[in-house]
Amino acid sequence: MRRIPWGTATEPPDAPGLTALTCAALFGRDAYRVGHRSTAVSLPTGTTPRLLDQRLSSARLDTLRRALVTQRAQQMSDRGRLLQRALHLAAWGEACVAALPTAAAATAITDQQIIDCARDVMGFLRTDAGQNSHPDPLPWRGGLYYGARNQHRLAIGVQIPWPDGRDGADSAPLAAAYLGRVGTPGVLVQTLAGRQIPYYAAAAMPLQEHGVACLSIGLSTVAANVVALVDTVRHVIRGIHDAGIPEAQLPYLRQSVALHAAIHSSPDPLPPLPGDSVVLADRGVPAVAVVGHLPESTLTQLREAVHGW
């Protein structure tokens, strides 16, 4: 895997999505991750100038435009993807997870723009100068995102930076297993049940965002229960932070993490490069996203709950 010094922040104003189009053409639709100022790419074998020309033919680029626009439309209509985008925007101040071009943008980006960008990328990759020296500098900022949409059932996400504790005993994968993943309930749903808070779904997962280990928790409920759910997440997270995961559960949780990793592929096809780092707040400062319609009074309460995290 290599880093190239191009990302959403380096694209021309009239060509949003150029980086994704170029990388998809060169490396395949699942072999790159667009960042803010740098992009991670997985190099295919046998990348020769002749193969490069074949990948940048007009017919192939037209097909690729349609495929990426369709992929974006699917992502923007999926509630989970909308929540992921909202969380990323709240936490990092930039929505590079939505770096695929719109239909209008894809049409406006010319073949020549893609070809010129591709030759710059390949020229950079063929040299050793500056390789892997372009970390993405986005800082963690946390915060609250509220997407007002006329929906009865809401999607809620809480995400926080989660660096490893001592000996990795409360790493993000272990914390997610302790909280409970999809299909494997844990302490979070137990606490919700004990507090008698209605919900549709609640699950945690570990993520890597711009080289930082994060813990992401997704929930689903109605507007009346949003604040109570976020408060419960805060309560459980503080328990892990203050007391750690119970020692007796660690062997089982480690086996669960290993089994889950063996069965499920990572949601990020490209792991972070060694040495990636960003400036971030202390663990416990959350980003919270709500996709759905909230009354103003509930939104005020939610802001207060997040502020007092």
C-alpha positions as CSV (number, residue, x, y, z in Angstrom):
1,M,0.0,0.0,0.0
2,R,1.2,3.5,-0.8
3,R,0.1,7.1,-0.1
4,I,-0.3,9.6,-2.9
5,P,-0.5,13.3,-2.0
6,W,-3.9,13.9,-3.5
7,G,-7.3,14.0,-1.8
8,T,-10.6,15.8,-1.6
9,A,-8.8,19.1,-0.4
10,T,-6.5,19.1,-3.5
11,E,-9.2,18.6,-6.2
12,P,-10.1,21.5,-8.5
13,P,-13.3,23.3,-7.4
14,D,-15.0,22.3,-10.7
15,A,-14.0,18.6,-10.3
16,P,-15.2,17.1,-6.9
17,G,-14.7,13.4,-7.1
18,L,-11.7,13.5,-9.5
19,T,-9.5,11.6,-7.0
20,A,-12.0,8.8,-6.6
21,L,-12.5,8.5,-10.4
22,T,-8.8,8.5,-11.1
23,C,-8.0,5.9,-8.4
24,A,-10.9,3.7,-9.4
25,A,-9.7,3.8,-13.0
26,L,-6.1,3.0,-12.0
27,F,-6.4,0.6,-9.1
28,G,-10.0,-0.8,-9.1
29,R,-13.1,0.3,-7.2
30,D,-12.2,-1.3,-3.9
31,A,-8.4,-0.7,-3.8
32,Y,-8.2,2.9,-2.6
33,R,-9.3,5.2,0.2
34,V,-9.7,8.9,-0.5
35,G,-8.6,11.1,2.3
36,H,-8.5,14.9,2.9
37,R,-5.0,15.6,1.6
38,S,-3.7,12.1,0.9
39,T,-5.1,8.9,-0.5
40,A,-4.2,5.3,0.3
41,V,-3.9,3.0,-2.7
42,S,-3.2,-0.7,-3.1
43,L,-1.0,-1.2,-6.2
44,P,-2.2,-3.9,-8.6
45,T,0.5,-6.2,-10.0
46,G,1.7,-5.6,-13.5
47,T,0.9,-1.9,-13.7
48,T,2.6,-0.9,-17.0
49,P,2.3,2.1,-19.3
50,R,0.4,0.0,-21.8
51,L,-2.0,-1.3,-19.2
52,L,-2.4,2.3,-17.9
53,D,-3.6,3.4,-21.4
54,Q,-6.1,0.6,-21.5
55,R,-7.5,1.6,-18.1
56,L,-8.0,5.1,-19.3
57,S,-9.9,4.5,-22.5
58,S,-13.0,6.7,-23.0
59,A,-15.3,3.6,-23.0
60,R,-13.9,2.4,-19.7
61,L,-14.1,5.8,-18.1
62,D,-17.7,6.2,-19.1
63,T,-18.6,2.9,-17.6
64,L,-16.7,3.8,-14.4
65,R,-18.5,7.1,-14.1
66,R,-21.8,5.4,-14.2
67,A,-20.7,2.7,-11.7
68,L,-19.4,5.3,-9.1
69,V,-22.5,7.5,-9.5
70,T,-24.7,4.4,-8.9
71,Q,-22.6,3.5,-5.9
72,R,-22.9,7.0,-4.4
73,A,-26.7,6.9,-4.9
74,Q,-26.9,3.6,-3.0
75,Q,-24.8,5.0,-0.2
76,M,-26.8,8.2,0.1
77,S,-30.1,6.4,0.3
78,D,-28.9,3.9,2.9
79,R,-29.5,5.1,6.5
80,G,-26.4,3.4,7.8
81,R,-24.2,5.2,5.2
82,L,-25.9,8.5,5.9
83,L,-25.1,8.1,9.6
84,Q,-21.5,7.2,8.8
85,R,-21.2,10.3,6.7
86,A,-22.8,12.5,9.4
87,L,-20.5,11.0,12.1
88,H,-17.4,11.6,10.0
89,L,-18.5,15.2,9.3
90,A,-19.0,15.8,13.0
91,A,-15.8,14.1,14.2
92,W,-13.4,15.3,11.5
93,G,-15.0,18.4,10.0
94,E,-14.9,16.9,6.5
95,A,-16.9,14.3,4.7
96,C,-14.3,12.4,2.7
97,V,-16.3,9.2,3.2
98,A,-18.6,10.6,0.6
99,A,-15.9,11.4,-1.9
100,L,-17.6,9.7,-4.8
101,P,-18.8,12.1,-7.5
102,T,-22.4,13.1,-8.1
103,A,-23.9,12.5,-11.5
104,A,-23.4,16.1,-12.5
105,A,-19.8,16.2,-11.2
106,A,-18.9,12.9,-13.0
107,T,-20.3,14.3,-16.3
108,A,-18.3,17.5,-15.8
109,I,-15.0,15.8,-15.2
110,T,-13.4,15.3,-18.6
111,D,-11.4,12.3,-19.7
112,Q,-8.4,14.5,-20.1
113,Q,-8.6,15.7,-16.4
114,I,-8.6,12.0,-15.3
115,I,-5.8,11.1,-17.7
116,D,-3.6,14.0,-16.5
117,C,-4.3,13.2,-12.8
118,A,-3.6,9.5,-13.5
119,R,-0.2,10.3,-15.1
120,D,0.7,12.5,-12.1
121,V,-0.2,9.6,-9.8
122,M,1.7,7.0,-11.7
123,G,4.7,9.3,-12.1
124,F,4.7,9.8,-8.3
125,L,4.4,6.1,-7.6
126,R,7.3,5.2,-10.0
127,T,9.7,7.3,-7.8
128,D,10.9,6.7,-4.3
129,A,11.0,10.3,-3.4
130,G,8.5,11.2,-0.6
131,Q,6.8,7.9,-0.5
132,N,4.5,7.4,2.5
133,S,5.4,10.8,3.8
134,H,2.0,12.4,3.3
135,P,-0.1,11.7,6.5
136,D,-3.7,13.1,6.5
137,P,-3.6,16.0,8.9
138,L,-7.3,16.1,9.9
139,P,-7.7,16.7,13.6
140,W,-10.4,15.1,15.7
141,R,-13.0,17.6,16.8
142,G,-16.0,15.7,18.1
143,G,-19.3,17.5,18.2
144,L,-23.0,17.1,17.3
145,Y,-24.5,16.6,13.8
146,Y,-28.3,16.7,13.4
147,G,-29.8,15.9,10.0
148,A,-33.4,17.0,9.9
149,R,-35.3,14.4,8.0
150,N,-39.0,13.5,8.2
151,Q,-38.6,10.0,9.6
152,H,-40.3,8.4,12.6
153,R,-37.5,6.0,13.3
154,L,-34.1,7.6,13.9
155,A,-30.6,6.4,13.3
156,I,-28.1,7.6,16.0
157,G,-24.4,7.2,16.1
158,V,-21.8,7.9,18.7
159,Q,-18.1,7.8,17.8
160,I,-15.0,8.5,20.0
161,P,-11.3,8.1,19.6
162,W,-10.2,4.9,21.4
163,P,-6.5,4.4,21.6
164,D,-5.3,1.2,23.2
165,G,-5.1,1.1,27.0
166,R,-2.4,-0.7,28.9
167,D,-1.5,-4.0,27.2
168,G,-4.3,-3.4,24.8
169,A,-6.8,-4.6,27.5
170,D,-9.4,-2.1,26.5
171,S,-8.6,-1.7,22.8
172,A,-11.4,-0.7,20.4
173,P,-12.1,-4.3,19.2
174,L,-12.3,-5.6,22.8
175,A,-14.5,-2.6,23.9
176,A,-16.8,-3.3,20.9
177,A,-17.1,-6.9,21.9
178,Y,-17.8,-6.0,25.5
179,L,-20.4,-3.4,24.4
180,G,-21.9,-5.8,21.9
181,R,-21.7,-6.2,18.1
182,V,-24.4,-6.9,15.6
183,G,-25.9,-10.3,16.5
184,T,-23.8,-10.5,19.7
185,P,-25.5,-8.5,22.5
186,G,-23.3,-7.2,25.3
187,V,-23.3,-4.8,28.2
188,L,-24.9,-1.9,26.3
189,V,-28.2,-3.7,25.6
190,Q,-28.1,-5.1,29.1
191,T,-27.9,-1.6,30.5
192,L,-30.6,-0.4,28.2
193,A,-32.9,-3.2,29.4
194,G,-32.1,-2.4,33.0
195,R,-33.0,1.2,32.5
196,Q,-36.1,0.2,30.5
197,I,-35.2,2.4,27.5
198,P,-37.0,1.3,24.3
199,Y,-34.8,0.9,21.2
200,Y,-34.7,-0.9,17.9
201,A,-31.0,-1.7,17.6
202,A,-27.8,-1.1,19.4
203,A,-24.3,-2.3,18.4
204,A,-20.7,-1.3,18.5
205,M,-17.8,-1.7,16.1
206,P,-14.1,-0.7,16.0
207,L,-13.0,1.6,13.2
208,Q,-9.8,3.3,11.9
209,E,-10.4,6.9,10.9
210,H,-7.4,8.8,9.5
211,G,-5.0,6.5,11.4
212,V,-6.8,6.8,14.7
213,A,-8.5,3.9,16.4
214,C,-12.2,4.8,17.1
215,L,-15.1,3.1,18.7
216,S,-18.4,3.6,16.9
217,I,-21.8,2.8,18.4
218,G,-24.9,2.7,16.3
219,L,-28.4,2.9,17.7
220,S,-32.0,3.2,16.4
221,T,-35.0,4.6,18.2
222,V,-37.7,7.3,18.1
223,A,-37.2,10.9,19.0
224,A,-38.5,10.6,22.6
225,N,-35.7,8.2,23.5
226,V,-32.7,9.8,21.8
227,V,-31.3,11.6,24.8
228,A,-31.8,8.6,27.1
229,L,-29.9,6.4,24.7
230,V,-27.0,8.8,24.4
231,D,-26.9,9.2,28.2
232,T,-26.8,5.4,28.5
233,V,-23.9,5.1,26.1
234,R,-22.1,7.8,28.1
235,H,-22.7,5.9,31.3
236,V,-21.4,2.6,29.8
237,I,-18.4,4.2,28.2
238,R,-17.4,6.0,31.4
239,G,-17.6,2.7,33.2
240,I,-15.1,1.2,30.7
241,H,-12.9,4.2,30.9
242,D,-12.9,4.4,34.7
243,A,-12.9,0.7,35.7
244,G,-11.8,-1.1,32.5
245,I,-13.3,-4.3,31.2
246,P,-13.8,-6.9,33.9
247,E,-10.7,-9.1,33.9
248,A,-12.8,-12.3,34.0
249,Q,-14.4,-11.5,30.7
250,L,-11.1,-10.7,28.8
251,P,-10.3,-14.3,27.7
252,Y,-13.8,-14.8,26.2
253,L,-13.8,-11.3,24.6
254,R,-10.4,-11.9,23.0
255,Q,-11.7,-15.2,21.5
256,S,-14.7,-13.3,20.3
257,V,-12.6,-10.6,18.7
258,A,-10.4,-13.2,16.9
259,L,-13.5,-15.1,15.7
260,H,-15.2,-12.0,14.4
261,A,-12.1,-10.9,12.6
262,A,-11.8,-14.3,10.9
263,I,-15.4,-14.3,9.7
264,H,-15.9,-10.6,8.9
265,S,-13.7,-8.6,6.6
266,S,-12.6,-5.2,7.7
267,P,-15.0,-2.4,6.6
268,D,-11.9,-0.5,5.5
269,P,-10.2,-2.4,2.7
270,L,-7.0,-0.5,3.4
271,P,-5.5,-0.5,6.9
272,P,-3.6,2.6,8.1
273,L,0.1,2.9,7.3
274,P,2.5,2.4,10.2
275,G,3.2,5.7,11.9
276,D,-0.1,7.4,10.9
277,S,-1.1,9.8,13.5
278,V,-3.3,12.9,14.0
279,V,-3.9,15.4,16.7
280,L,-6.9,14.4,18.7
281,A,-8.7,15.2,21.9
282,D,-8.6,12.9,25.0
283,R,-10.7,9.7,24.8
284,G,-14.3,10.4,25.8
285,V,-15.0,13.5,23.6
286,P,-17.7,12.1,21.3
287,A,-19.0,12.9,17.9
288,V,-22.8,12.3,17.8
289,A,-25.0,12.1,14.8
290,V,-28.7,11.8,14.4
291,V,-30.4,11.1,11.1
292,G,-34.1,11.8,11.6
293,H,-36.6,14.4,12.7
294,L,-36.1,15.8,16.3
295,P,-38.4,18.3,18.0
296,E,-36.5,21.5,19.0
297,S,-36.9,20.7,22.7
298,T,-35.3,17.3,22.3
299,L,-32.5,18.8,20.2
300,T,-31.7,21.2,23.0
301,Q,-31.6,18.4,25.5
302,L,-29.3,16.4,23.2
303,R,-26.9,19.3,22.9
304,E,-26.8,19.6,26.7
305,A,-26.2,15.9,27.0
306,V,-23.3,15.9,24.5
307,H,-21.8,19.1,26.0
308,G,-21.8,17.4,29.4
309,W,-20.2,14.1,28.1
